[in-house]
Amino acid sequence: MTRRDFLKGAAVTSSLWVGPWARGLAEAPSERITVAVIGCGLMGMGHLNRCLGDPGVQVLAVCDVDRTRREDAQGRVESVYADKTASGHFRGCKAYNDYRDVIARPDLDAVLIATPDHWHAIISAHAAQSGKDVYCEKPISITIQEGRRLSEVIGSHARVFQTGTQYRSRPVVRRICQCVREGVLGRVKHVFTLWSRVQGSLAPVNPMLPAEPVPEGLDWDLWVGPAPWRPYNSAYHRNPPPGVVPWAFCEDFGVASVTWHHSHSADVIQYGLGQEKGGPIEILHPSSGEFPTLTYRYGNGTLLHLVEHWGRVGDLYDVLPKDAKLAGNFGGVFVGERGWITTMYGGGPIEGGPEGIFEEMGLKNREVSGANDHHANWFQCIKTRGRPSSDEEIGHRSASLGHLAIAAFKLERSLKWDPVKEEFLGDEQANRLRSKATRQPWSM
Amino acid sequence: MEHVRRACSLLGLLVAGAALAWEGVPLNDHERLGQRFTALYPFVGLTVKVPSWLDSEGGLTLTLWDGPNRDRQLAQEVRTDIQDNAEVLLEWTDALPVGSYYWEVHDRTGQTRVGLYGTRTGEEGEEGEDCAYFDGEPRHGYRFKFGIVPGGLYRDEQTRWIAVLRGSDSKWDREEACRKLAVLGGPDAVPALAELLVDQEHHHLARHALQMMDSQTSRAVLREALALLEGELKIGVIDSLGEIRDVQAVPLLRGLLRDTDLNVAAASAKALGKIATRSSSRALRRSLFRCQVQRAIYSGMIDCGNRFMEEGRWTAAKRLYDEILRTESPSVIREAALRGAMVARRDRGVPFLLRHLRGEDPLEVNTALWVIQHELPGERVTRALVDALAGLNQDKQLLLCRALCSRQDSAALDRLILWGRAGDKALRVALVGALPGFRDRSVLEFLVEMLSDPEEEISRAARESIANWPGPEADFQAMLLLNSSAIEDLLFAMRLARVRFVKEAAPHLLRWAEHEEELVSVTALAGLRDLAGPGEIPGMLRLLTLVNGSRLIALEEALRFALGRTEGVLATEDLIVLWSGADQELKKTLLRLVGVVPGERSFETLVQALDEENQEIRSTALRLVCDWKGPEGEEALLRLAREWEEEPERLLCLRSYLRRAGRTELPMRQRLDVCAEAASLVERDEEKRLLLGLLGTLDGLEALKLASMYLEDLNVKEEAKTAVRQIEERLLDLEAPGSP
């Protein structure tokens, strides 16, 4: 098939794919999108499996500073692809320790990044500067400054970037957010979402953990990378993984609540409010006395309240029916003039009222299933060079919402925020919290 | 030379100011300039950054007042010979409390222009809100750049952390001191932090803290450190100078482009790109083919161009990108430069963009597509792109149309719809799929029109697009089509109404349920399954005597769901009325429907049907009685289990009765009573095992006693032991100390 034939045939159900020629190869062996997965922990393996199951994608490489993990990932790739070959063998996936070797490959179209948070922005930026499209786990930054910088780099290099906030791509959640945005609830007055403590603190912490022997095969220096140096401790990283994101409690590697769930919730909420590329104008700390929990105020008056568990909504705010169950996470509760509705996952069916709201939103199904088209959307945009559903600016703003809360918690006061200039008004200390130290030689 | 320096200073001023969209506002044009502000914490100082058009010549006075009315002066500072971008600091001893204040600059001295940095806030604001003041008049939506120095506790904190930094032996404590000073450190902290720039372990934290302070002093310290450091530490300082866009560092960084340490050279190139002044840009361009770090210089140029564009310096950006495009650069650089060149040309760049879209180079095509979908907003560009469609070949028309749909500018809509009607098939199919992104009524009308397109692929695509239409407008279209005489449209409309949950369609579906075409009738009934409400049930009941075969099956299912949804108690009588004239099949259907309607009347009807002559009807009735969930069923099932003559049916009743003991929503007492009654009737091992399995889930001595009865029964001894053990374990839990 010539390229021209392909162009004609591909018009209906798939988009034009001109990628292989963009890499300057004389002739591409396949039309598939070639990817590498950087970060092969629990989340990374999830992304890897998604790619391995997609006939339109070819995994060429995996990367992890932990040899055990990268070899496991490599084995997985080879096993899956071997099943698809006549010979039953496959040796086409390379395993790397250093992401710089991955992004230097000219035969790669894109990377999926599932490293600890402190690496997200730098690797994404470097990948973009090397001509790769990027899918990056949330949050895409651990500071406002690096998120802004990343957004600039993605744009200046004409890359396609998808933030890993897949909850917005679940059909029921998407439908609800669109309806809220279009005013089915009337003006949204209150929104609620969860915020969790870490070791008793509302902001990520910085404990001094004792040094432990570095496990065999782990490049600890590269694991720490741009973060301030600290010695290895198994609380940050160990095999087998104790769960997802064990390092997130530490402010040098993650952002605690923002890492765990808030960036997902922020994305869904700002989508519903039509504020995906904006933000609040005030962050009201409880010490101000205006609200019992930290509250964002948006320019149109909408209030977004953070609560530590759903019971606090009824305890502290008298805006929902007493029998509202409220369960699940990765979303929020929208309360408007005409009704209310939830968007959480994992807490049972969507709740809301009055009953007519569901009809008005055309919601036949109130279960938030796991199915979503988030990766598919990214792959499609790679081909069409379009804008994915959770692009770099949206990802930056959803992460930033959490960073704003952390600043208020650290300073223990309310803050005024300019979402256009991305500055705190009249608060130099808060403005200094927009960035963090980066260990040389790493920079974006 | 002097005018060059002045121009550079002005340029630096404009760049520095414009870097954050700030503009220089000369005091020369006013008597006084001021800012009302709210201090959110106690403070002991105020800083104002002063642009000067000529270093060390101009001066002004900075005064702090209690408010714009200037009733009470709180502090004042007079400064002369101000350097460009100097920070004028006004300090006092006792911290002023949280509250609203007002500062002014006035009494300018010297010949040159000095002033403030100001910016628009993008909001109109209200009277009384913090804003800038020009000669005593508030200008809402505008503010001047300034900072306040935290006082009281914060000043003590700074002193403490400086002491830790200098005096502590603990690496951890010194790190913590750097982190704290990054947030609250001021000029006093600079010397202590500067000392750590040579410290491998603390360099990055100290550097970051100095970066955050961003004063003349801290910048000077960083610049001076360049000469003292090597390797990674030097690279770190270079990065910091780039981040803070230190214009005065440009000559130093220019010199480092040819450093023997290539990493240092590369870092310098990147920093020059971030600083993005005319001189830094010139340094990069001139070094491109004279240095070994060409890739880094290209990256710096890309960055520089981008910053030029952010500052509105389109011509300078375009020149830079075009220069890159004239060289043989790596493909990733070429792609970024091409993107920049397209964007820098703005509206006038459409011909340039189209030239690359028309080309055969995939990189150029991809970049053009990216720019169309991500950049160059505005109707003018959109219209120019749409105008260009006719001049493209079919392949490129397809690409551009899809990109225009993704761009979501409604200026393209009318023309795209025209192309959707008149383009080649592939293009039309693509547009039918992509145009719904516009969510415009005209698109929906177009899609409805395409439903009857002779090309099957197009009409199918139109159906899919309408079905997936995100807003309620498609519901309206569904309603319109429900009156169509064309079978195909009617079928589509009914399926659409069902998928989109258009309840208003239910009466229409009821009408079409009587259609002579079986497919239409069955499709309508399938829709009623999900959409029928109380208003449709009488009509659906009436249909029971009119339909048979597949229609009766579909009608029964539709009624079953509708009755379950509406809790149609009244429908029972309507069903009973139909009984007398019904044939066998209809009677079974009627029984199954009665079985869905809760209440005593429905249950009685089922029980009465047990006396029917027809065996099949009796079996149907018996199954429904056994499945009955309501409380009426319990007594009846027990009676049937005792009295029914035919053994298989009797056992069916017994088992159904027994299973009621497994319903956890019933009270424990009731469940035990069921087991006790059933125990007197159970004879076969199968029922004994069922009984024991249920007893094992119950609590109390009575359950234990019942289960124990079967311990001697050889055939079910094991099941009895299991049940007994389960009951005993729960009994022990209840008796244990601390148990609820």
Chai-1 contact restraints between the chains, C-beta under 6 A:
chainA,res_idxA,chainB,res_idxB,connection_type,confidence,min_distance_angstrom,max_distance_angstrom,comment,restraint_id
A,L7,B,D395,contact,1.0,0.0,6.0,A-B,restraint_1
A,A11,B,L398,contact,1.0,0.0,6.0,A-B,restraint_2
A,A11,B,A426,contact,1.0,0.0,6.0,A-B,restraint_3
A,A11,B,A430,contact,1.0,0.0,6.0,A-B,restraint_4
A,V12,B,V429,contact,1.0,0.0,6.0,A-B,restraint_5
A,L16,B,L399,contact,1.0,0.0,6.0,A-B,restraint_6
A,V18,B,P362,contact,1.0,0.0,6.0,A-B,restraint_7
A,V18,B,V365,contact,1.0,0.0,6.0,A-B,restraint_8
A,V18,B,N366,contact,1.0,0.0,6.0,A-B,restraint_9
A,W21,B,P362,contact,1.0,0.0,6.0,A-B,restraint_10
A,A22,B,P362,contact,1.0,0.0,6.0,A-B,restraint_11
A,A22,B,L363,contact,1.0,0.0,6.0,A-B,restraint_12
A,A22,B,N366,contact,1.0,0.0,6.0,A-B,restraint_13
A,G24,B,S331,contact,1.0,0.0,6.0,A-B,restraint_14
A,G131,B,V332,contact,1.0,0.0,6.0,A-B,restraint_15
A,S156,B,I302,contact,1.0,0.0,6.0,A-B,restraint_16
A,S156,B,N306,contact,1.0,0.0,6.0,A-B,restraint_17
A,S156,B,A336,contact,1.0,0.0,6.0,A-B,restraint_18
A,H157,B,A336,contact,1.0,0.0,6.0,A-B,restraint_19
A,A158,B,E335,contact,1.0,0.0,6.0,A-B,restraint_20
A,A158,B,R339,contact,1.0,0.0,6.0,A-B,restraint_21
A,A158,B,T367,contact,1.0,0.0,6.0,A-B,restraint_22
A,A158,B,W370,contact,1.0,0.0,6.0,A-B,restraint_23
A,Q178,B,P470,contact,1.0,0.0,6.0,A-B,restraint_24
A,M208,B,W172,contact,1.0,0.0,6.0,A-B,restraint_25
A,G362,B,F501,contact,1.0,0.0,6.0,A-B,restraint_26
A,K364,B,F501,contact,1.0,0.0,6.0,A-B,restraint_27
A,R385,B,N366,contact,1.0,0.0,6.0,A-B,restraint_28
A,R385,B,L369,contact,1.0,0.0,6.0,A-B,restraint_29
A,R385,B,W370,contact,1.0,0.0,6.0,A-B,restraint_30
A,G386,B,Q373,contact,1.0,0.0,6.0,A-B,restraint_31
A,G386,B,S406,contact,1.0,0.0,6.0,A-B,restraint_32
A,R387,B,Q373,contact,1.0,0.0,6.0,A-B,restraint_33
A,R387,B,H374,contact,1.0,0.0,6.0,A-B,restraint_34
A,R413,B,L40,contact,1.0,0.0,6.0,A-B,restraint_35
A,V420,B,G122,contact,1.0,0.0,6.0,A-B,restraint_36
A,G426,B,F37,contact,1.0,0.0,6.0,A-B,restraint_37
A,E428,B,G147,contact,1.0,0.0,6.0,A-B,restraint_38
A,Q429,B,V183,contact,1.0,0.0,6.0,A-B,restraint_39
A,Q429,B,L184,contact,1.0,0.0,6.0,A-B,restraint_40
A,R432,B,V183,contact,1.0,0.0,6.0,A-B,restraint_41
A,R432,B,M212,contact,1.0,0.0,6.0,A-B,restraint_42
A,A437,B,H204,contact,1.0,0.0,6.0,A-B,restraint_43
A,A437,B,L205,contact,1.0,0.0,6.0,A-B,restraint_44
A,A437,B,H208,contact,1.0,0.0,6.0,A-B,restraint_45
A,R439,B,H204,contact,1.0,0.0,6.0,A-B,restraint_46
A,Q440,B,H204,contact,1.0,0.0,6.0,A-B,restraint_47
A,Q440,B,E232,contact,1.0,0.0,6.0,A-B,restraint_48
A,Q440,B,I235,contact,1.0,0.0,6.0,A-B,restraint_49
A,Q440,B,G236,contact,1.0,0.0,6.0,A-B,restraint_50
A,P441,B,E232,contact,1.0,0.0,6.0,A-B,restraint_51
A,P441,B,I235,contact,1.0,0.0,6.0,A-B,restraint_52
A,S443,B,D239,contact,1.0,0.0,6.0,A-B,restraint_53
